Amino acid sequence: MALITQEEVLKIARMAHIDLNEHEVKEMQKHLEAVLSYAARVQEIAKDVDEVQIKNCNVEREDIAVRPDAEKILAQAPEREGDYFVVPAIIETTQ
C-alpha cells in the first residue's frame, strides 16, 4: 500500500485551494492511499499483458474510383426528374 503523509495531503490541498480540517485531512489521506494502491495494482497487472506493438500502421492501396449505378439509386426516390431527385423547396424567395 502506498503511504501518503498528512503533510503531502495538506500540500495537495493548498495547491488545489481546498481548506481541510484535521478530520478531513485524515479522511483524504485514506482516500489518496486507496487511489495510489489501486494505481500500483493496475500497473502491476499491466506488466503481464502482452500489448501489440504495431499501433499506427499505414496501409497503402490503389485508389480506384467506382462509378455507382445511378439508376438503382434514383429508382428508390419517391419523385425524380430525369437524373435528379425532386425535393420540397426549403428556401423561400421574396420577389
N, C-alpha and C positions, 0 to 999 in steps of 0.2 A: 504494500500500500504506500502510495506517495504521501509523504508528510509535508504539510504546509504550516508555517508558523503563524502566530497571531500577528506578528509584525508584517508578514507578507500580505495577510488579509487586509490589514489597515492600509498598507501601501497601495494595494489594488483599489480599495475603496476611495482613497484620496484621488487616485488617477481618474476614477470614474465619477468623482464628485458626489460620493454617496456617504452620508453620515450614518455610522453604525454605533449602537451602544454595545456594552460588554457582552450581553446575552446574544445579540445579533452577530457579533464577531465570532463567537464560538459556533453558532449555527452555520454561518457562512464557511467557516473553516471545515466543518464536517461535509458540507456540500461540495466544496472545492476539492477536498481529498477524494470524495467519491468520483468526481468527474475525472480527476487525474489518474486514479487507479483504473477506471474504465478505459481511458485512452491508452494506458500502458498495456492493458489486456488486449485491446484491439490491435495494437502494434505487434504484440507477441504472436497473436493468431495470424496476422497478415504475413508474417515471415514464412509461414508454412504454405501459403497459397502460391501456386505457380501461375504467374501472370504472363500472358502472351506479350512478347517484347515488340512485336510489329504493331505499331499504332496507326500512324498516318502513312498509308501506302498509296502512292499514286498509281493508278491503273490507266494505261493508255489504250485507247481503242479507236478504231477508224470511225469517223463521224459520217454516218450515212443518212442522207435525207430520204425519208419515205413519204411519198405523196399519198395522203389518205383518199379513200373513195368518198368524194363529196356527195354523191347520190345517196349513199347509205345514211349519211348524217342528215341530209336535207329531207329524206323520206320520213324522219321522225318528227319533223317540225309540224306544229298544229296548222301553220299557214306559211306559205312561201310564195315568193315572186321570182321566177327564174332561178338563179343560183344564190338567192338571198333569203334569209329569214324575215318574216314580217312580224314586227313587234309594235306594241302600242306606243304612241308618242308620249314622251315624258317631259319634253321641254315645250313650254307654251311660247308662242310668238305673239308679240304685241305690235300689230300694224294697223 
